[in-house]
């Protein structure tokens, strides 16, 4: 039987058209462009159903509620399709690709997030190759997890980061090998695939079908991110950590270090963790691991109650904090689970 894919078009550059104010999404425009693509009419291509979101979003406007909406869309259509493509803008693509694996449990089919740097309507574009290759992988290869495909590489979604605002190889996975590389052949590396997150227990309002589940939020979650910098004002950090903040991704120096000789900054961190704010340190570096005990400057963060985020990306750490707090877990449980690999986002120590 021919494979049938579900394409969730959320917005983004791939389906935009020129306007007097620059590129912008337009309802129905992507469907028209795809209908003109001879590749998609080839009998070797899978069939597809395109679902266009309303409103279409520039991904700069994405919010956590949109991650859940996309997850619910996939869950509700899971039984009827062989694979899923999420067309998304590149600005926050890594956040959505990082968030979906936490919310979707029990995946046995590919979910591939992709888009482009140049719209499909332009003569020279990267949209065509990203779309066609994502569809072929989703239809023909056993990749049962959320991935990000861009520039000839298939990356684990919760390991991906955007590294180039202009280049066509805009995304990388610096702390985990690519799941696949596309050249003359499509080469998938099964040894790098993650064990699937088990399907969540059914809760009120959750979506569950054919072994997959969506862990819908049951509580409000307020999390944020903050990058350390030389000369940081304690008052600025204190303002960031004010209620209702529940969790913070602290982008620390090097191997998870902070200004240990600044007693005022350390006191602000200590006060926040004492009242239950979960602060997770990740490294500002593109590669490497946050190990808070490796240097005295990192041990000081640990004494202030900050926990290490290992080799998680800042995007994955933020999405994980949001997911855990949205499930109603108390701070102590969130701290423990932040150190556990839930969906391949973290290399166990």
ABEGO torsion letter per residue (X at the ends): XBBBBBBBBAEEAAABBBBAAEBBBBBGAAAAAAAABAAAABAABBBBBBBBBOBBBBAAABBAAAAAAAAAAAAAAAAABABBBBBBBAAAAAAAAAAAAAABBGBABBBBBBBBABBAABABBAAAAAAAAAAAAAAABBBBBBBBBBGGBBBBAAABBBABAABABABBBAABBBABBBBABBBBBAAABBBBBBBBBBBBGBBBBGGBBBBBBABBBBBBBBBBBBGBBAAAAAAAABOABABBBBBBBEAGBBBAABAAAAAAAAAAAAAGBBBBBBBABABEBBBAAABAAAAAAAAAGBBBAEABBAAAAAAAAAAAAAAGBBAAAAAAAAABBAAGABBBX
